[in-house]
Amino acid sequence: ATGVLTIDADAGQHTGLLVVEYGDLRASARILVYPSGSWAQDFEALSAVEGEDAAPAHWLGASGKFVVRQLDEGKVLVKPLAPRGLQRSNVFIGSPKMSGYTIQADLLGKANRRNRPDMGLIAERYTLDLMGNHRQLQVRSWAAMLRMKKDVPFEWETDVWYTMKMRVDHADGSAVVRGKVWPRDEPEPEAWTIEAEDPFPNPHGSPGIYGYSAGEIYYDNVVLTTADE
């Protein structure tokens, strides 16, 4: 017996459980649905009640590590200090086969005594990281070995919202990773804050958010724009 699963084009991003039964046999699989095209997430539709909708269910790596919190200006996604284990998280919010997109988000870091968090975005297996204690902005790939990296000095303040934008452009067998960071209440600058060339490029990869919560990190207004929009 064969079957075809068809997802409604207007279903939006979500998760589901597919259950197949044939005679006495039963199997199930969890499904993640990532629609094509641009989208935005401001977390307003999620619950800020502890234990409910702690993060969008289809964001891989967010479960149990992030919470939705109500602030005066609205709801935000928060990466608090982990009570145990690692403080570092990579959260993937799209298909690993994606390329040619721009990802943007608002981020705010809070100090924990003398420590500041690291926070950023992920695009096509590259990370754009606003590093707190090092006071720099870094682009890298494969953090365990730092296969490629570039950093520039960047002084930023805790308890201040910043907007971060990231994209990867491919040409002539290489990739150029571009990133911008600016105070959210100011106009977007025309120039990119950092540009890094990779002669051995990653051809594709999921968009995402990154955080090392030496102090709490707030995320809001995550926006994905595809290449054709």
C-alpha positions as CSV (number, residue, x, y, z in Angstrom):
1,A,0.0,0.0,0.0
2,T,1.2,3.5,-0.7
3,G,0.0,6.9,0.3
4,V,0.7,10.6,-0.4
5,L,0.8,13.3,2.2
6,T,-0.3,16.7,0.9
7,I,0.3,19.8,3.0
8,D,-2.1,22.8,2.6
9,A,-0.1,25.6,1.0
10,D,-1.8,28.0,3.5
11,A,-1.1,25.9,6.6
12,G,1.9,28.0,7.7
13,Q,4.8,26.8,9.8
14,H,3.9,24.1,12.2
15,T,4.6,20.6,13.5
16,G,2.4,17.5,13.3
17,L,2.4,13.8,14.0
18,L,1.9,11.4,11.0
19,V,0.5,8.0,12.0
20,V,0.3,5.1,9.6
21,E,-1.6,1.9,10.3
22,Y,-1.6,-1.2,8.2
23,G,-3.2,-4.3,9.7
24,D,-1.6,-4.8,13.0
25,L,1.3,-2.5,12.2
26,R,1.5,1.0,13.4
27,A,4.2,3.7,12.8
28,S,4.4,7.4,13.6
29,A,6.7,10.2,12.6
30,R,7.0,13.8,13.6
31,I,6.7,16.3,10.7
32,L,8.0,19.8,10.5
33,V,6.4,22.1,7.9
34,Y,8.4,25.0,6.6
35,P,6.5,26.9,3.9
36,S,8.3,28.6,1.1
37,G,8.5,32.4,0.9
38,S,9.1,35.1,3.4
39,W,7.7,35.1,6.9
40,A,8.0,37.0,10.3
41,Q,7.7,35.9,13.9
42,D,7.0,38.4,16.7
43,F,5.9,35.8,19.3
44,E,2.7,37.6,20.1
45,A,0.6,34.5,19.3
46,L,2.5,32.4,21.8
47,S,1.7,32.0,25.4
48,A,3.8,33.6,28.1
49,V,2.5,31.2,30.7
50,E,5.2,29.0,32.1
51,G,5.2,25.6,30.4
52,E,3.0,26.7,27.5
53,D,4.4,27.5,24.0
54,A,7.9,28.0,25.4
55,A,9.1,28.5,21.8
56,P,7.7,27.9,18.3
57,A,7.3,24.1,18.2
58,H,9.0,23.8,14.7
59,W,12.2,25.7,15.8
60,L,14.7,22.9,16.3
61,G,16.9,23.2,19.3
62,A,14.6,25.7,21.2
63,S,12.5,23.3,23.3
64,G,13.4,23.4,27.0
65,K,16.0,26.2,26.5
66,F,13.8,29.2,25.6
67,V,10.7,30.8,27.1
68,V,8.3,33.5,25.9
69,R,8.1,36.4,28.3
70,Q,5.7,39.4,28.4
71,L,7.3,42.8,28.5
72,D,5.7,46.2,28.6
73,E,6.1,46.5,24.8
74,G,4.9,43.0,24.0
75,K,6.1,39.4,24.0
76,V,9.7,38.3,23.3
77,L,11.6,35.0,23.2
78,V,14.1,34.7,26.0
79,K,17.1,32.5,26.5
80,P,17.7,32.5,30.2
81,L,20.7,31.2,32.0
82,A,20.7,27.4,31.9
83,P,20.4,25.8,35.4
84,R,22.8,23.1,34.3
85,G,24.7,22.0,31.2
86,L,25.8,24.2,28.3
87,Q,24.7,27.8,27.9
88,R,25.2,27.7,24.1
89,S,22.3,27.0,21.7
90,N,21.9,26.9,18.0
91,V,18.2,27.0,16.9
92,F,17.3,26.1,13.3
93,I,14.1,27.5,11.9
94,G,14.0,26.4,8.3
95,S,15.0,23.6,5.8
96,P,18.7,22.7,5.7
97,K,18.4,23.0,1.9
98,M,17.7,26.7,1.9
99,S,19.9,29.3,0.4
100,G,19.8,32.9,-1.0
101,Y,17.8,34.4,1.9
102,T,18.2,37.2,4.4
103,I,17.5,36.7,8.1
104,Q,17.0,39.6,10.5
105,A,16.1,39.9,14.2
106,D,16.0,42.3,17.1
107,L,18.3,41.2,20.0
108,L,19.0,42.5,23.5
109,G,21.6,41.2,25.9
110,K,21.6,41.5,29.7
111,A,24.6,41.5,32.0
112,N,25.1,38.8,34.6
113,R,27.6,40.4,37.0
114,R,30.7,41.0,34.8
115,N,29.6,38.6,32.0
116,R,27.8,39.5,28.8
117,P,26.1,37.0,26.5
118,D,27.0,36.2,22.9
119,M,24.0,36.4,20.6
120,G,23.4,36.3,16.9
121,L,22.0,34.7,13.7
122,I,22.7,31.7,11.5
123,A,22.5,31.5,7.8
124,E,23.7,28.7,5.5
125,R,25.8,27.1,8.3
126,Y,27.6,30.5,9.0
127,T,27.1,32.3,12.4
128,L,27.0,36.0,12.9
129,D,27.9,36.5,16.5
130,L,27.7,39.7,18.6
131,M,30.2,38.6,21.3
132,G,29.7,40.3,24.7
133,N,32.8,39.9,26.7
134,H,35.1,40.2,23.6
135,R,33.3,43.3,22.4
136,Q,33.4,42.2,18.8
137,L,31.2,41.0,15.9
138,Q,32.3,37.7,14.4
139,V,31.4,35.7,11.3
140,R,32.4,32.0,11.4
141,S,31.7,28.5,10.2
142,W,32.2,25.3,12.1
143,A,32.8,26.7,15.6
144,A,34.6,23.7,16.9
145,M,37.5,24.2,14.5
146,L,36.9,27.8,13.2
147,R,37.3,26.6,9.6
148,M,36.8,30.2,8.6
149,K,36.3,33.3,10.7
150,K,36.5,37.1,10.6
151,D,35.9,39.6,13.4
152,V,35.7,43.3,13.8
153,P,35.6,45.4,17.0
154,F,32.0,46.3,18.0
155,E,31.2,48.1,21.2
156,W,27.6,47.4,22.3
157,E,25.6,48.1,25.5
158,T,23.5,45.7,27.6
159,D,19.8,46.4,28.0
160,V,19.7,48.1,24.5
161,W,17.8,46.6,21.6
162,Y,19.9,46.1,18.4
163,T,18.8,44.9,15.0
164,M,20.9,42.3,13.3
165,K,20.8,41.3,9.6
166,M,22.6,38.6,7.8
167,R,22.8,37.1,4.3
168,V,25.2,34.9,2.2
169,D,25.9,35.7,-1.5
170,H,27.5,33.1,-3.8
171,A,29.6,33.9,-6.9
172,D,32.5,32.5,-8.8
173,G,32.8,29.4,-6.5
174,S,33.0,31.4,-3.2
175,A,30.6,32.9,-0.7
176,V,30.5,36.3,0.9
177,V,28.9,36.4,4.3
178,R,27.5,39.9,5.2
179,G,26.2,41.2,8.5
180,K,24.8,44.4,9.9
181,V,24.2,45.5,13.5
182,W,22.7,48.8,14.5
183,P,20.6,50.2,17.4
184,R,17.0,49.3,16.7
185,D,15.7,52.9,17.2
186,E,18.1,54.2,14.6
187,P,17.8,54.0,10.7
188,E,19.4,51.0,9.1
189,P,22.9,51.8,7.8
190,E,23.6,51.4,4.1
191,A,27.0,49.7,4.6
192,W,27.5,46.2,6.0
193,T,29.2,46.1,9.4
194,I,31.2,43.0,8.5
195,E,31.9,41.0,5.3
196,A,33.8,37.8,5.1
197,E,34.7,35.7,2.0
198,D,34.8,31.9,2.1
199,P,36.7,30.3,-0.8
200,F,35.2,26.9,0.2
201,P,31.6,27.9,0.7
202,N,28.7,26.2,2.4
203,P,26.2,25.8,-0.5
204,H,23.1,25.9,1.7
205,G,21.8,25.6,5.2
206,S,19.0,26.4,7.6
207,P,18.4,30.0,8.9
208,G,18.5,30.3,12.7
209,I,19.3,32.1,15.9
210,Y,22.3,31.7,18.1
211,G,22.9,32.4,21.8
212,Y,25.4,31.8,24.5
213,S,23.6,32.9,27.7
214,A,26.3,34.1,30.0
215,G,23.5,36.7,30.6
216,E,19.9,36.6,29.5
217,I,19.2,37.1,25.8
218,Y,16.0,38.6,24.3
219,Y,14.9,38.0,20.7
220,D,12.1,39.7,18.8
221,N,10.8,40.4,15.3
222,V,12.6,37.5,13.5
223,V,12.1,38.0,9.8
224,L,13.1,35.8,6.9
225,T,13.2,37.2,3.4
226,T,13.6,34.9,0.4
227,A,15.7,35.8,-2.6
228,D,12.8,36.4,-4.9
229,E,11.1,39.0,-2.6
